[in-house]
Amino acid sequence: MTTLRRRRTDATIWLRDLAEDERGDVPGWVLVTLMTAGLVVLIWAVAGPALSALFEQAIQRVSGL
């Protein structure tokens, strides 16, 4: 068996095993979700006031107040 064919076979077996694993990595996904939510809250807390001021300034320029 050639090296390329062996690599294809190994990749096929790996993909088949991955597709057959129905359980998934629930703790990993929970951690990713919680970390993403934490980052959103942190960024919102830091950038929220600046974004609000920028939005209000843009509205004032458009409405001519």
C-alpha positions as CSV (number, residue, x, y, z in Angstrom):
1,M,0.0,0.0,0.0
2,T,1.4,3.4,-1.0
3,T,1.8,6.2,1.5
4,L,-0.9,8.3,-0.1
5,R,-3.4,5.4,-0.1
6,R,-2.5,4.7,3.5
7,R,-3.2,8.4,4.4
8,R,-6.5,8.3,2.6
9,T,-7.5,5.1,4.4
10,D,-6.5,6.6,7.8
11,A,-8.4,9.8,7.0
12,T,-11.5,7.8,5.9
13,I,-11.4,5.8,9.1
14,W,-11.0,8.9,11.2
15,L,-13.9,10.7,9.4
16,R,-16.1,7.6,9.8
17,D,-15.4,7.3,13.5
18,L,-16.1,11.0,13.9
19,A,-19.4,10.7,12.1
20,E,-20.5,7.7,14.2
21,D,-19.7,9.4,17.5
22,E,-23.2,10.7,18.4
23,R,-22.3,11.8,22.0
24,G,-20.1,14.7,21.0
25,D,-18.1,16.8,23.4
26,V,-20.8,18.4,25.5
27,P,-18.5,19.7,28.3
28,G,-16.3,21.3,25.6
29,W,-19.2,23.0,23.9
30,V,-20.6,24.2,27.2
31,L,-17.2,25.8,28.0
32,V,-16.9,27.4,24.6
33,T,-20.4,28.8,25.0
34,L,-19.8,30.2,28.4
35,M,-16.5,31.7,27.5
36,T,-18.1,33.3,24.4
37,A,-20.9,34.8,26.5
38,G,-18.3,36.1,29.0
39,L,-16.3,37.8,26.2
40,V,-19.5,39.4,24.8
41,V,-20.4,40.8,28.3
42,L,-16.9,42.1,28.8
43,I,-16.6,43.7,25.4
44,W,-20.1,45.2,25.8
45,A,-19.2,46.6,29.2
46,V,-16.1,48.3,27.8
47,A,-17.3,49.4,24.4
48,G,-21.0,49.9,25.2
49,P,-20.8,53.6,26.3
50,A,-18.6,54.5,23.4
51,L,-20.9,52.8,20.9
52,S,-23.9,54.5,22.4
53,A,-22.3,57.9,22.2
54,L,-21.3,57.2,18.6
55,F,-24.8,56.1,17.7
56,E,-26.4,59.2,19.4
57,Q,-23.9,61.5,17.6
58,A,-24.7,59.9,14.2
59,I,-28.5,60.2,14.9
60,Q,-28.1,63.9,15.8
61,R,-26.1,64.6,12.6
62,V,-28.7,62.8,10.5
63,S,-31.7,64.5,12.1
64,G,-30.0,67.9,12.2
65,L,-30.4,68.6,15.9
